[in-house]
Amino acid sequence: MKLIALPLRTKPLEITLYPDRVRIIAPGTGRQPPAILADLACAPVDGVPRWQPALDTLKLWLSEYPLTSGTCATVLLSSHFVRYAMLPWSEDLIGHQEEAALAGIVLERIYEDAAQSWQLAVGSARYGEPRLIAAIDATLLQAFAEIIPGPRLKSVRPLLTQAFAALSSKLPAGEAQFAVVEAGVILLLGIRNKRITHIKRMLTERDAPPNLAIMLAREALLNGYPADAPQCYCLSDHFTFPAQDCKLNLLEPDMSVKCGFQPDISWQPQTSWSAHRLGWGILLLAVLVAAGVIQQQIVLLEEAGEIRAGLDQQKVRKHTAESPEAASAVRKFQLVQARLTFPWGGLLKTLESSSGENVALIAVEPDIPNRQVKLEAEARDWDALIEYIGKLDGEGVFAEAHLVSHRIEKSDPQLPVRFVVLCGLR
């Protein structure tokens, strides 16, 4: 075990899992270079998933060096743990749900029944271009959510995203062949204008360096690329290769970079985003409403009694004109009555029944005089936003729901949509 003891304060960590080791890196900030916090060896175990020893090793390390408040982690997965395919372009697909359904069919055609237990992610692409599909064991994703709970788990990504991002500045503008090399597995990709057009995953002998030049030349021929297309390599093992157009070593900490373009593949465990935040949001809202309503009703009942007594003491006038004092008292009584009859219980029940795993409720602002409620929330994507508003419209105590504003949170790699909805009460 190779370990450097460094404080883990509000730093984004990068955790990479391989079958035989776990690497934990703190990316550099400013003049401070990246630092390897840990390089932990592990050994395969028969009868368990291939990722299990690495996950157990990471869990043990986190038990000794728990992530402090404010520290988040991005997990990168070896190509040993990820399966890939390309989603053909189709103009008939509408929304992420249909894309995910077709991606599942593509994976099942390749991997058959094994694909049914996988969690898949689909990358973005320009109009008319195919998209990259990546899939991992759903049990592995859930395990990450358990050992790195809540918002501290920023995302789970394939190692391919780091390799592609690290090499992007050196990729030619036209066509190129790209290889991501690990001991025992190689990804062979075709690149056109810095976009992935095809991908193949090949298992190799662990200790023998493959002949990448021949492999990439064959892939170029099969996929209609020029035979002299540039060849680019990203290596995670210290193999010796002949001269090539560009080469990067993924074991070097300074290769830790952020990926802001294709392949923008990541998995986000539900408990680290919507379920965790939505659960606490509803609980906090319920506690605040319950405490506020109890205290408010005591005060309002006393106030209503005083106003009613004052109104009873006033003489009933036969003419239509009322005194200013009486009109003011009536308006005040009506406002108190509206507060007392506001459907707090129905509001909480409706919000709970309308909530889903793809939307996180942030704030609730009742407008009692106008019998409206303003909701601020965050959706995983635009489709989730539309679905949520559809659930609110005419549901429970809500008579209608209108989208007031929305914006995409570009600072979050998941690009969630922050939005405000105005709901009228029945």
N, C-alpha and C positions, 0 to 999 in steps of 0.2 A: 504494500500500500504506500502510495506517495501522497503526502498531505502537506498543504501549506495552511497554517492557521491564520485566517484573516477575518476581521469583523464583517458580519453579513448585514450591514445596515442599509436599508432602502436601496439595495443594489439589485438589478435584474440579473439573475443567474441563468446560465445556459447549461443544461444537463443533457448529456448525450449517452444513450444506452446502446451498447454493442453486446453480442452474445458472451464475450469474454471479459468485458470491462465496463466501467462507468466513469465518465469524465465530467467534472463539474468545473465550469469556468466562470469567472467574474469578468465581464467585458470591461475594457479600459474606458476611462472617462478623462477627457482633456489630455493632459500630458502623462497620465498614469496608464501604463500598458495593461493589457489583459493579464489576468493571473489564473493559474491552474490551482483551484482550491483542493481538488482531490483527483487522483487517478487510481481507481480501485479495481483490482483484478477479481474475476469470478470464474467459476468453472461450470460447464454444462452438467445437467443432472437428468438422468434417464427418467422417463415417465411423467415429466412436467413440461409445460410449454417452454419453448426455447428462450423466451424473454423472462421467465420466472427468476432464474438466478440473478440477473442484472437488477431486476426490480427488488428482490430481497436485499441485495447489497445496498441499493439506494435507500431503502427503508431503514436499514441499520445505520447508515451514515446520518440520515435525518434525525434519528433518535438521539444521536450524540451532538449534532449541530442543527438544531431546529431552526427553521426560517423565522426570523424576527418579524414583528409587525412592520408592514410597508415593503417587505421584500417579496418580489414575485419571481417566478421561474418559468422559463420556456424549455420544454422537453423536446429533444431531437431524437428520432428513432433510426437505428441502423436499417439498411435495406433488407436485412435478414428478417425484420419484423413487419415489413410493409409489402403489399402487393399492388401492382399498377396495371392500368389499362388506359386506352384512349376512348373518350366518348365522342362518337361521330357528330358532326354538326347537323342540326335539324331545325328548320324554321317553324316546325309545328309544335315544338316544346314551349310551354308557357309556365314560367315560374320555377322556383327551385324544387318544388315537390315532384313535378314531372321529370325534371332533370335527374333527381335522385332515384326515381323509380326506374328510368331507363339505364342509369349507371349500374343499379343493382342487377338488372337483366344482363348487361354486358359482362359483369363479373361472374355471374352464375354460369354463363355459357363457357367461360374459360376455366373456372375453378369448381364448378358444379356445386354440390351441397355445402362444401366448406365455406362458401361465400355468404351463406345465410346468417352466420354468427359474426360477421364482420361489421365494423362501423366504417362507413365510407365518407369521403369528402371529394367534392368536385371543384376544380380550379376554375378561374375565370378565363375568358378568351374574347378575342375580337369577333365581330360579326362574320359568320361563315367559316370560322376556324374550329377544329376539334378541341376538346377540353381534356385535361389530365384527370384521371380518377386514381385515388389512392385509398387503400383499405387496410385496417388493422383489426386485431381481435378486440371485440367490444369489452371483453373482460379486462384486458390491459388498460383500456381507457378508464373504466370504472375504478381500477386499482389506483391509478394516478390521482383520481378525485378523492380517494380515501387517504392516501399518504401525504398529499399536498392539498388540503381542503380549502374551500372558499376562493376568494379572489387572488390568492397567492399563486395559483396555477394559471399562468397567463394563456398558454396554449400548448398543444402537442403537435409537433410537425415532423415530417420526414427529414432525414439528413439531406435529402436531395435539395430541399429549399435553400439550405445554407450553401451547398456546393454551387448551385446555380447562381445565387446572389453573389458569392465570392468571385465567380469567374465572369460575371456579366460585363464588366468593363473591358474584358479582353476578347469577348466573343465578336466575331466579325459580323458585319451588317447583313451579309447574305446567308449562305448555307454553311453549316458546320456539323461535324460529328462530335459527340460529347460522351465521355465515359466517367462514371463515378465508381471508383474501385475500393472495395473492402476485401479483407481476407475471406475467401469463400463465396463471394457474390459480386457481380458487376451489373451496373445499369448502363445500357447502351441507348443513347438518345439521338434523335435527329433534330437539329435546330434550324429554323428558317426565320430570319429577321428577329432573332432572340426570342422566339416562341417555339415550344416543343410541338413537334408534329407526330412523332412516334416514339415508343419506348419499349425496351425489351429487358427483362431481368433474367440473368443467367447465373447458375451456380457453378463454381470452379473449385479446383483443388486449393486448399487453404494456404499451403506453403509454396506453391509454384506460381511465379508471376505469369499471367496469360500474355499472349501476343495480341496486344490491343490494336496495333496497326492493322493486322489482318481481320480481326473481328469488326472493326469500324468500317473497313473497306467493303466487307461483305454486306454489312447493313446498308451502306450507301448504295450499293448495287441493287439490293432488294427493294429499297424505298425510293428509287429514282433520283438519288443525289449524285452530283458529279463525283467521279472517282478521285479527283484531287481536292475534295472539300477539306478545309482545315480540320485537324483533330485536336481536341482539347481534353485534358485529363484532370480530375480531382481525385487525389489519393488519400486514403486514410491508413495506409500501411507503407512501410519503407521498402517498396519494391524498386527495382532498377529497370528503367524503360529507356528505349532509344530516344533520340531527339524528337521533339514534337513542337507544335506551334505555341502551346502554353500549358503550364502544369502548376497545380497548387496542391499543397499538403494540408489536408483537413485536420491533422493532428496539431497544427500550430495554432495557438490561441488567437493570434492576430487575424486569423481567417474567420473569426466570429463576427458576422455582419448581419444586418437586418434585411429581410427580403420584402420588397415593396411591389413586386410584380410577379408575373407567372414564373414558377408555379406557386400561387398563393394558396397552398394546401395546408389546412390545419384542422384539428379536431378540438372542440371545446366541450369538456364535460359539463353536463347540465348543472351539477351541484356547484360548480365554480362560477356559474353566471346567473342564470335566471332563477333556478329553483332555490338556491341559497338566498339570493337577494329578495325574491318574491315572498318567500316564507317569512323572513324577518320583517319585510315591509308590511305584510298583512297583520302580523302579530303586533308590531309597533302601532299600527293604525288602530287595531282593536283595543289595545290598552289605553291609548290616548283618548279614543272616542268614549270608551266606557268610563274612564275617570272624569273626563270633561262633561259628559252627559249627566252623570250623577250629581256632580257639584253644580252644574248649570241649572238642572231641573229644580234643585232645592231653592236656589236663588230666584228662579223664574216663577215658581209656584207662589213664593212669598210676594213677589212683585205683582203677579196676576191677582192675588187676593186683594192687595191694596188698591189696584186700579179698579177691580170690580166693585169694591166697596164705595170708591169715589163716584163711579158711574151710577150706582144705585141711589146715592144721595142727591144726585142732580134731578131736577124736575123735568118731566117729559114736556117738551115744547111742541105745540101744534103747528107752528110755522116752520118752514123748511130751513130757515137760517139757523145755524147753531153757533154757540159761542166758541171762540178760538180755544178756550181751555178744554171744552168738551171734545172738539174735533181732535185736538192733540192727544187727549187721553184715549180716544177710540183708536187712533193710529198706533199708539204705543201698545195698547192691549192686543191689537191684531198682530203686531210684530212678535210680542211674547208668545201669543198663541201659535204662530208659525214655527217658532223655535221649539215649542213643546211638542208639536205634531210632526217635526221633521223625522223622516223614516231612517233613523240611524241603523237600526237592526237590519232593515231591508237593504240598505246601502252596502253594509259589510257582506251580507249574504250574496248579493249580486256580484260584487267585486270578486269574491272568492270563487263563485261558480263560473265567472267569465275568464278567470286567469288561466294561463297555459304555460307550458315550459319554455316558450319562446319569447315571452314578454315579462319584463320586470317592472312592477309598479314602484314609482319613486315618491310621488306626493299626491295628496287628495285635498282639494280646497272647496268646501261647501259654500254656496252662495244662497243663504237661507231665504232672504226676501224674494229673490227671483226664482227660487226652487230649481237651482242648477248646481252641478258639481263639475269642477275642473280637475281633470286627471293628468298628471305628468308621468310618463312611462318611457321605457326603453325596449325596443323590439330588436330581435336578432337580425331581421332583414325587412324589406318592404312588404313581402308576402305576409309575414307574421303580423305586421302593423295592420294591414287591411283585414286580415282574419279577426284580429282582436276587436277592431271597431265594429265589424259585422256582428260579433257576439254581443257587444254592448247595446247596439241599436235595437230598442224595443224589448230589452231583456230586463226582467225583474222590475225594479222601481224606476228604471230608465225608460222614458218615452221615446227619446231619440239621442243620437250621438253624432257629433260633427268634429272633423279634424280641423284644429285651429292653426297649428304650425308643426313643422318637423325639420330636422336637420340630421345629417350623417356625422357621427362621431369619428372623424378621420384620425384622431390620436389613438384610437383603439384598433388593433390589427384585425379584429373581427368586423369592423365597420358597422356597428349597430346604429339603429335609427332612434334618436331621441325625439319624442313628439308630445303634443298637448291635445287633449280631447275635451270638448265641452258637452256635457250630458244634461239634458232636461229631464226633470222628474215628472212622474205621472201625477 
